[in-house]
């Protein structure tokens, strides 16, 4: 009983974190899309190349270079569906239900593909895979393989 309460708490934290992350990322992507449509992103980059850079300008340039490529609405929808599927998985585990390892494997493959196309960061995917490894020790080998793939995509 005590362990299931701990798993439920962990699952709740992961689910809330995933939703929070998806909500945080969505407005940034919408703003990026608007800027790209109006061409505002290209002009500041051209200006900073020709002028000496102040510390503030260098930080802005660094932030712009860290923004992922534009993510299509379809990929955003796939990412949101993945978060929802992980939420359901966490809920079932926290309530003592068994989860089909093939389903987890399918979700992890989707996660790796979303990292490859830039719809999800490798760090987020690694963190969630490590969480799954803690609550699903019987899938440790499989999860280690996915974590290794994600680490390779990260570098």
C-alpha positions in Angstrom: 0.0 0.0 0.0 2.8 2.4 0.9 4.6 1.7 -2.4 1.6 2.2 -4.5 1.0 5.6 -2.8 4.6 6.6 -3.6 4.1 5.5 -7.2 0.9 7.4 -7.4 2.7 10.5 -6.2 5.5 10.1 -8.7 3.0 9.5 -11.5 1.1 12.6 -10.6 4.3 14.7 -10.6 5.3 13.4 -14.0 1.9 13.9 -15.5 1.7 17.5 -14.2 5.2 18.2 -15.3 4.5 16.9 -18.8 1.4 19.0 -19.1 3.2 22.0 -17.8 6.0 21.5 -20.2 3.6 21.1 -23.2 1.8 24.3 -22.2 5.1 26.2 -21.8 6.4 25.0 -25.2 3.2 25.8 -27.1 3.2 29.6 -26.7 6.9 29.7 -27.6 6.2 27.8 -30.8 3.3 30.0 -31.6 5.4 33.1 -31.1 8.2 31.6 -33.2 5.8 30.9 -36.0 4.5 34.4 -36.0 8.0 35.8 -36.1 9.0 33.5 -39.0 6.0 34.6 -41.0 6.8 38.3 -40.6 10.5 37.7 -41.2 11.5 39.3 -37.9 13.9 36.5 -36.9 16.1 37.0 -39.9 16.6 40.8 -39.5 17.9 40.8 -35.9 20.4 38.1 -36.8 21.7 40.0 -39.8 22.1 43.2 -37.7 24.0 41.4 -34.9 26.5 40.0 -37.4 27.5 43.4 -38.8 27.7 45.2 -35.4 29.9 44.5 -32.4 27.9 42.4 -30.0 27.1 43.5 -26.5 26.6 41.0 -23.8 22.8 41.3 -24.1 22.9 40.8 -27.9 25.0 37.8 -27.5 22.5 36.2 -25.1 19.6 37.0 -27.4 21.5 35.4 -30.3 22.3 32.3 -28.2 18.6 32.0 -27.3 17.5 32.3 -30.9 20.0 29.6 -31.9 18.7 27.2 -29.2 15.1 27.5 -30.4 14.2 24.3 -32.2 13.1 24.3 -35.8 9.5 25.1 -36.5 7.4 22.1 -35.4 4.4 21.3 -37.5 0.9 21.2 -35.9 0.8 17.4 -36.6 4.0 16.8 -34.6 2.7 19.0 -31.8 -0.5 16.9 -31.8 1.6 13.7 -31.8 3.6 15.0 -28.9 0.5 15.9 -26.9 -1.0 12.5 -27.6 2.2 10.9 -26.4 2.0 12.9 -23.1 -1.7 11.8 -22.7 -0.7 8.1 -23.3 2.1 8.4 -20.8 -0.4 10.0 -18.3 -2.8 7.0 -18.8 0.1 4.6 -18.4 1.2 6.3 -15.1 -2.4 6.4 -13.9 -2.8 2.6 -14.5 0.5 1.8 -12.8 -0.3 4.0 -9.8 -3.6 2.1 -9.4 -1.9 -1.3 -9.5 -2.9 -2.3 -13.0 -0.6 -4.2 -15.3 0.7 -2.4 -18.4 1.4 -4.2 -21.7 5.2 -4.0 -22.4 4.4 -3.8 -26.1 2.4 -0.7 -25.5 5.2 0.9 -23.6 7.6 -0.1 -26.3 5.4 1.6 -28.9 5.2 4.8 -26.9 9.0 4.8 -26.4 9.5 4.4 -30.2 7.1 7.3 -30.8 9.1 9.4 -28.2 12.4 8.7 -30.0 10.9 9.7 -33.3 9.6 12.9 -31.9 13.0 13.7 -30.5 14.5 13.0 -34.0 12.2 15.5 -35.7 12.6 18.1 -32.9 9.2 18.0 -31.5 10.5 16.9 -28.1 13.8 17.4 -26.4 16.1 14.5 -25.8 16.5 15.6 -22.2 12.8 15.4 -21.5 12.6 12.0 -23.2 15.5 10.7 -21.2 14.1 11.9 -17.9 10.8 10.3 -18.5 12.4 7.0 -19.7 14.5 7.0 -16.5 11.3 7.5 -14.5 9.7 4.5 -16.3 12.8 2.5 -15.5 12.3 3.1 -11.8 8.6 2.2 -11.8 8.9 -0.7 -14.3 12.1 -2.6 -13.4 11.0 -5.5 -15.5 11.5 -3.4 -18.6 14.9 -2.1 -17.5 16.9 -3.5 -20.4 14.5 -2.2 -23.0 14.4 1.2 -21.4 18.2 1.3 -21.2 18.3 0.8 -25.0 15.9 3.7 -25.5 17.9 5.9 -23.1 21.1 5.1 -25.1 19.4 6.0 -28.4 18.2 9.3 -26.9 21.7 10.1 -25.5 23.1 9.6 -29.0 20.4 11.9 -30.5 21.3 14.5 -27.8 24.9 14.8 -29.0 
